[in-house]
Amino acid sequence: MPTSHDYYTALSQVVLPKQIDFALEHISILNKSITQRQKLELENASDNAERKKLLDAWFGAYVAEPIKNMAVAIGEAREWNVLSEMAEMAKRTNQQAVLVTTAKPLPQSLKQMLKAEIGKLSETEDIIFTEDKNLIGGIKIRVNNREIDYSIQNRLAKFFNS
């Protein structure tokens, strides 16, 4: 089952880095606008083409195409919590937001330590913690378009690609 981090990663691969905040704002708009009836209709649609037609009819150009495509996948998977998690991420994300991704949830004490250390390097107070089981272990820290990747997934990829 894809997580909000999986959807965020996929989204960041289809939109330009400068457009990610705009895309997250569209997710927030979609999350606020879509009704329970519409969610059920998307879930019960016969295929993804029908889901896309429904979204086009309801939202037209008001919601960007990559967001509608993501909503098609969310509707098919019936994972509406991901949409609200990403909308929350949109509220908290700004130009200076720091995204910390780990394989498993971090204990509060470790989050506090990371916040203190990141605070020494960045002026932001906004640090978003997410989980991505595909990392296997380790940590990724992203500030704007820069990423530090100390995940086991990354180390294995480097090992097998060398």
URTA-V915738 format. One record per pair of residues at least 4 apart in sequence whose C-alpha atoms are under 6 Angstrom apart, sorted by the first residue. I is the first residue (numbers start at 0). GAP is how many residues later the second one is. Records with the same first field share a line. If there is no record, write none. Layout:
I: GAP ; GAP
This chain:
1: 4
3: 78
6: 4
23: 66
24: 65
25: 37
26: 60
27: 59
29: 4
41: 9 ; 33
42: 32 ; 33
44: 6
50: 21
54: 4
55: 4
58: 4
70: 4
73: 4 ; 5
88: 4
92: 4
95: 28
96: 29 ; 30
97: 29 ; 44 ; 45
98: 28 ; 29 ; 42 ; 43
99: 29 ; 40 ; 41
100: 28 ; 29 ; 30 ; 38 ; 39
101: 29 ; 37
102: 28 ; 29 ; 30 ; 32 ; 33 ; 34
103: 27
113: 4
114: 4
117: 4
134: 16 ; 18
135: 16
136: 14 ; 15
137: 12 ; 13 ; 14
138: 11 ; 12
139: 8 ; 9 ; 10
140: 6 ; 7
141: 4 ; 5
156: 4
